[in-house]
Amino acid sequence: MCKTLRVRWTITPKTAPQPWIACGGCGGLRAFRSSGKVRLNANGRKLDAWLIYKCLICERTWNRPIFERRNIRDVDPMILDALQSNDPDWIRAETFNLDALRRKSQRVDEFAEFDIAKEIRHETGGWTSLEIELAAPFPTSIRLDRLLAGELQMSRSRLQALHDRGLCRTEPDRADIMRRRIMNGTLVTINLPTQAEREPIWKALATDACP
């Protein structure tokens, strides 16, 4: 039976996407970033909600619609509470709503920089394979091959060779998955039965533990 070191990597982008909007203050297209604040407007039983953005140059505001003319009874109570309290976690999640941003802007900039937290989920003595569960709570632009190559300190060509030989498997299993941006819940399994210093070196890379 294959013995496995199971770890989870949680990848969090450092910077939220920035839409480009025609700025009335600057007189042209400019990048805007979220202010972390929402605006609500009630008209009878109808409610409007916007996420407030500011121009990076002049700080003129732009209200990005979350919803408009919505019957208050149709708004999820948890969402309504988050909007009324300016809940920072809910707002941060909404700043990564790429579909909503793309509908309202001519261009959306994404950023590759990210934080990563690594934790051991299960370890068996004498393990010969490494299983990495990827948790991506927010959309990120980084490709799977770049993430793995950078964190495991190997070239992307070597990583692709392992994938082609069946020594690096993914779930979901797609031929082009290495060239795609990482997806929440992706599993990567690397077989390492012949790798020297498997436990001190590979474990250190997979968990950020000192060898």
matplotlib code that plots the C-alpha trace (Angstrom):
import matplotlib.pyplot as plt

x = [0.0, 1.2, 2.2, 1.4, 2.2, -0.9, -0.7, -3.0, -1.8, -4.1, -3.3, -4.5, -3.9, -2.3, -4.1, -7.7, -8.5, -8.6, -11.1, -10.4, -13.2, -13.7, -12.7, -14.6, -11.8, -8.9, -10.7, -9.7, -9.6, -8.0, -7.5, -9.8, -9.5, -12.0, -12.4, -13.6, -17.0, -20.5, -23.3, -26.9, -30.0, -33.5, -36.6, -39.7, -39.2, -36.5, -32.9, -29.8, -26.3, -22.9, -19.3, -17.4, -14.1, -11.7, -9.5, -5.8, -4.8, -7.4, -9.5, -12.8, -15.3, -17.1, -20.1, -20.0, -23.5, -23.9, -27.6, -30.2, -33.9, -34.0, -36.9, -35.5, -37.4, -35.4, -32.0, -30.3, -30.4, -26.7, -25.8, -28.0, -26.3, -22.9, -23.8, -25.3, -22.2, -19.6, -18.3, -14.7, -14.6, -17.7, -16.5, -13.1, -14.7, -16.9, -13.9, -12.8, -16.1, -14.5, -17.7, -19.3, -16.2, -15.9, -19.6, -19.0, -15.5, -13.4, -10.5, -9.6, -6.1, -5.2, -2.1, 0.2, 1.5, 0.1, 0.4, 0.6, -0.1, 1.0, -0.3, 0.1, -3.2, -1.8, 1.6, 2.6, 6.1, 8.2, 5.8, 6.6, 4.1, 3.1, -0.5, -1.1, -4.7, -5.0, -7.4, -8.0, -10.7, -10.4, -9.7, -6.0, -4.2, -1.2, -0.8, -0.6, 2.8, 4.3, 2.9, 4.3, 7.6, 8.2, 7.2, 8.9, 12.0, 12.1, 11.9, 8.5, 10.0, 10.9, 7.4, 5.8, 8.0, 6.8, 3.2, 3.7, 5.2, 2.3, 4.4, 2.6, -1.2, -4.0, -7.6, -9.3, -7.2, -6.9, -4.1, -3.7, -4.2, -0.6, -1.0, -4.3, -4.8, -5.2, -8.7, -10.0, -10.0, -7.4, -5.4, -1.8, -0.1, 3.6, 5.1, 8.6, 9.8, 13.2, 13.8, 16.8, 16.3, 12.6, 11.5, 13.9, 13.9, 10.5, 8.7, 10.4, 9.3, 5.8, 5.2, 7.7, 9.2, 12.9, 14.8]
y = [0.0, 3.5, 5.6, 9.2, 12.6, 14.7, 18.5, 21.4, 24.6, 27.6, 30.3, 33.8, 36.6, 39.7, 42.2, 42.2, 42.6, 46.2, 47.3, 50.1, 52.7, 56.0, 58.4, 61.7, 63.3, 62.2, 62.4, 58.9, 55.2, 54.6, 51.7, 51.6, 49.7, 48.7, 51.1, 48.2, 50.0, 49.4, 51.9, 51.0, 52.8, 51.8, 53.0, 51.5, 47.7, 48.0, 48.0, 49.0, 47.9, 49.1, 48.4, 51.6, 51.9, 54.7, 55.9, 55.1, 58.6, 61.1, 59.0, 59.8, 57.1, 54.6, 52.5, 49.0, 47.5, 44.4, 44.4, 47.1, 47.5, 44.2, 43.4, 43.3, 40.1, 38.5, 39.4, 36.6, 37.7, 36.8, 39.0, 41.8, 41.7, 41.7, 44.7, 46.7, 46.0, 46.5, 43.0, 43.0, 39.3, 39.4, 42.6, 41.1, 38.0, 40.3, 42.2, 39.0, 38.6, 38.7, 38.1, 41.2, 43.3, 42.3, 43.2, 46.7, 47.6, 47.6, 45.8, 44.0, 43.7, 40.7, 40.3, 37.2, 37.9, 35.6, 34.3, 30.6, 28.6, 25.0, 22.5, 18.7, 16.8, 13.3, 11.7, 8.1, 6.9, 5.9, 7.7, 7.4, 9.9, 13.5, 14.6, 18.3, 19.7, 23.2, 25.6, 28.8, 30.8, 33.6, 33.5, 33.7, 34.2, 31.9, 28.8, 25.4, 24.6, 28.0, 27.4, 23.8, 24.6, 27.6, 26.0, 22.6, 24.3, 22.4, 23.5, 23.5, 21.2, 18.7, 19.0, 18.5, 15.5, 13.9, 14.7, 13.1, 10.0, 9.6, 10.3, 13.6, 13.1, 15.6, 15.6, 16.8, 15.0, 17.3, 17.3, 21.1, 21.5, 22.4, 25.5, 26.6, 28.8, 26.9, 25.8, 25.3, 21.7, 20.5, 17.5, 16.9, 13.6, 13.1, 9.6, 9.8, 6.2, 6.7, 10.3, 10.6, 12.5, 12.4, 13.1, 15.9, 17.8, 17.2, 17.5, 20.8, 22.1, 20.8, 22.1, 24.9, 23.0, 23.3, 20.2]
z = [0.0, -0.9, 2.1, 1.7, 3.3, 2.9, 3.1, 2.4, 0.7, 1.1, -1.5, -0.9, -3.4, -1.8, -4.0, -5.1, -8.9, -10.0, -12.7, -15.2, -15.4, -17.2, -14.4, -14.3, -12.3, -14.5, -17.8, -19.0, -18.1, -14.7, -12.4, -9.4, -6.1, -3.5, -0.5, 1.6, 2.1, 0.8, 0.2, 0.7, -0.4, 0.6, -1.3, 0.3, 0.1, -2.6, -1.8, -3.8, -2.7, -4.2, -3.4, -3.4, -5.4, -5.6, -8.5, -7.8, -9.1, -7.9, -5.5, -7.3, -6.3, -8.4, -7.1, -8.4, -8.2, -6.0, -6.7, -7.6, -6.9, -5.0, -2.7, 0.8, 1.4, -1.4, 0.0, 2.0, 5.7, 6.1, 3.1, 4.3, 7.7, 6.1, 4.0, 6.9, 9.1, 6.4, 7.2, 6.0, 5.2, 3.1, 1.3, 0.6, -1.0, -3.1, -4.4, -6.1, -8.0, -11.4, -13.3, -11.8, -12.4, -16.0, -16.7, -15.5, -16.6, -19.8, -18.2, -15.0, -13.7, -11.6, -9.6, -9.2, -5.7, -3.1, 0.5, 1.1, 4.3, 4.4, 6.9, 7.4, 7.2, 7.6, 7.8, 7.7, 8.5, 5.5, 3.1, -0.6, -2.1, -1.5, -1.8, -2.0, -1.6, -3.0, -1.2, -3.1, -1.3, -3.9, -7.6, -8.3, -11.6, -10.8, -13.0, -11.4, -12.9, -11.6, -8.1, -7.8, -9.5, -7.2, -4.0, -4.7, -6.2, -9.5, -13.1, -14.8, -17.5, -14.9, -13.4, -16.8, -17.3, -14.1, -15.1, -18.5, -16.9, -14.6, -11.5, -10.9, -11.0, -10.6, -9.8, -11.9, -14.5, -17.5, -20.1, -19.8, -16.1, -15.4, -17.7, -16.1, -13.1, -9.9, -8.8, -5.3, -4.3, -6.9, -5.6, -6.8, -6.0, -6.6, -6.4, -4.8, -4.1, -5.7, -4.4, -2.1, 1.2, 0.6, 4.2, 5.2, 1.8, 0.2, 3.6, 4.2, 0.8, 1.1, 4.7, 5.1, 8.1, 8.7, 7.5]

ax = plt.figure().add_subplot(projection="3d")
ax.plot(x, y, z, "-o")
ax.set_aspect("equal")
plt.show()
